[in-house]
Amino acid sequence: MQLINTVTVGSGGTSQISLTSIPNTFTDLVILLSARSNQSGGALGMSMRFNTDAGNNYIVRRLFNDGATITNNNLSGTQAQCASIPASSATASTFGNIRIFIPNYAGSSIKQAQIESSTENAATFNNNMISITHWTQTAAITSVQLFPDAGLYEQNTSVSIYGITNGSGGATVS
Amino acid sequence: MLLNNNEDSPFAYNYITMRTSGSAATSSSTTSAGKFQVDVAGITNTQRIVSTIQLFDYAQTDKHKSLLWRFDNANSEAVATAGRWAQTTAVSSIQLRAGSSTWAAGSSFALYGVSS
C-alpha cells in the first residue's frame, strides 16, 4: 500500500477536501479519514463524489447504529452520503474514523466503494456505519471529493489516500 | 470460503452476519458449519461484488482464526460478517467458491500480507 497524498485541514476549516491527480497505476484505492465538522448537532453525514460528478449517479445502501437504534437506508442522488462524522456538540477532540475501499478504480466497469465509519462519543451521538456506494459511471476515477453534508471540516481533519498494487499471488478469472 | 481446504468435518466454522437491503436490516448466526458462507440477494449476472476479508493472526498456532468479512453490492445489499474458524492450525491456503456456480470472467482476487 503506497501513500499517494495526505491532506490535513488547517485553521478555519474547509467545506471540501479534494484528492486530485490520482494516477492510474494502482489496482485499488484506500482512503482513510479522521474527520469532524463544525456544524451544530452531535453528528452528521458526510458525502463523496468522484471526478467532481454532481449528476444523479450515486446509489448508497447503508446500515448504522447509534447505540440504541439500528437504521438502514437506500439512497440515490447527486452525491454518495456514505459516512457519519462528529459535529460541534460532540465531545471536544473527538474525530470520526472512516475507511473507503475502491477496487478497480482505473478500470472501465461501474465503480463501487466499500465504506466503514465510526464515531464514539461516550453514549451520546455515537454512530457506526457500513455502506456500499455505487457510482453509475465507467470512467476511471482520477479525483475524489469529500465533504460534510453541512458546515466545514474542522481543523486537524486529515485524509490520506493510498494505492494498492496487486502482486503476483493474485488471480483473475479469464 | 474454506481455510486449508477444510470442508465439512470437523465443522469448525462459526459466524454472525448483519445485512441491509436499504429497506430492511437482518441479523443471523451460524455455528458448526462446514464452510464460511455469505451471499448477496438479488444480484444480476452483470453486477459485481465488492468483498474484503481481514484474517487475523493467520499463522498463529495457539489461536482459533477470526475474520471480518464485507460482502457488498450497491444494487442489492451491504453485508458484514464476523467469523471464527475453530482450529489452531496455521492457515496456508484459502479457497473461495462462487456457491454452486462459477466465478465470471474478469473476477479478480488479491491476497495481501500485513506485517506489524
Chai-1 contact restraints between the chains, C-beta under 6 A:
chainA,res_idxA,chainB,res_idxB,connection_type,confidence,min_distance_angstrom,max_distance_angstrom,comment,restraint_id
A,I59,B,A74,contact,1.0,0.0,6.0,A-B,restraint_1
A,R61,B,T20,contact,1.0,0.0,6.0,A-B,restraint_2
A,R61,B,G22,contact,1.0,0.0,6.0,A-B,restraint_3
A,R61,B,A74,contact,1.0,0.0,6.0,A-B,restraint_4
A,R61,B,A78,contact,1.0,0.0,6.0,A-B,restraint_5
A,L63,B,T20,contact,1.0,0.0,6.0,A-B,restraint_6
A,L63,B,A25,contact,1.0,0.0,6.0,A-B,restraint_7
A,L63,B,A78,contact,1.0,0.0,6.0,A-B,restraint_8
A,I70,B,A25,contact,1.0,0.0,6.0,A-B,restraint_9
A,N72,B,T20,contact,1.0,0.0,6.0,A-B,restraint_10
A,N72,B,G22,contact,1.0,0.0,6.0,A-B,restraint_11
A,N72,B,A25,contact,1.0,0.0,6.0,A-B,restraint_12
A,N73,B,G22,contact,1.0,0.0,6.0,A-B,restraint_13
A,N74,B,G22,contact,1.0,0.0,6.0,A-B,restraint_14
A,N74,B,S23,contact,1.0,0.0,6.0,A-B,restraint_15
A,F101,B,T52,contact,1.0,0.0,6.0,A-B,restraint_16
A,P103,B,V50,contact,1.0,0.0,6.0,A-B,restraint_17
A,Q112,B,V50,contact,1.0,0.0,6.0,A-B,restraint_18
A,Q112,B,A74,contact,1.0,0.0,6.0,A-B,restraint_19
A,Q114,B,V50,contact,1.0,0.0,6.0,A-B,restraint_20
A,Q114,B,R70,contact,1.0,0.0,6.0,A-B,restraint_21
A,Q114,B,D72,contact,1.0,0.0,6.0,A-B,restraint_22
A,I130,B,A78,contact,1.0,0.0,6.0,A-B,restraint_23
A,I130,B,A80,contact,1.0,0.0,6.0,A-B,restraint_24
A,I132,B,D72,contact,1.0,0.0,6.0,A-B,restraint_25
A,I132,B,A74,contact,1.0,0.0,6.0,A-B,restraint_26
A,I132,B,A78,contact,1.0,0.0,6.0,A-B,restraint_27
A,T133,B,A74,contact,1.0,0.0,6.0,A-B,restraint_28
A,H134,B,A74,contact,1.0,0.0,6.0,A-B,restraint_29
A,N166,B,A110,contact,1.0,0.0,6.0,A-B,restraint_30
A,G169,B,L111,contact,1.0,0.0,6.0,A-B,restraint_31
A,G170,B,F109,contact,1.0,0.0,6.0,A-B,restraint_32
A,G170,B,A110,contact,1.0,0.0,6.0,A-B,restraint_33
A,A171,B,F109,contact,1.0,0.0,6.0,A-B,restraint_34
A,T172,B,S108,contact,1.0,0.0,6.0,A-B,restraint_35
A,V173,B,W103,contact,1.0,0.0,6.0,A-B,restraint_36
A,V173,B,A105,contact,1.0,0.0,6.0,A-B,restraint_37
A,V173,B,S107,contact,1.0,0.0,6.0,A-B,restraint_38
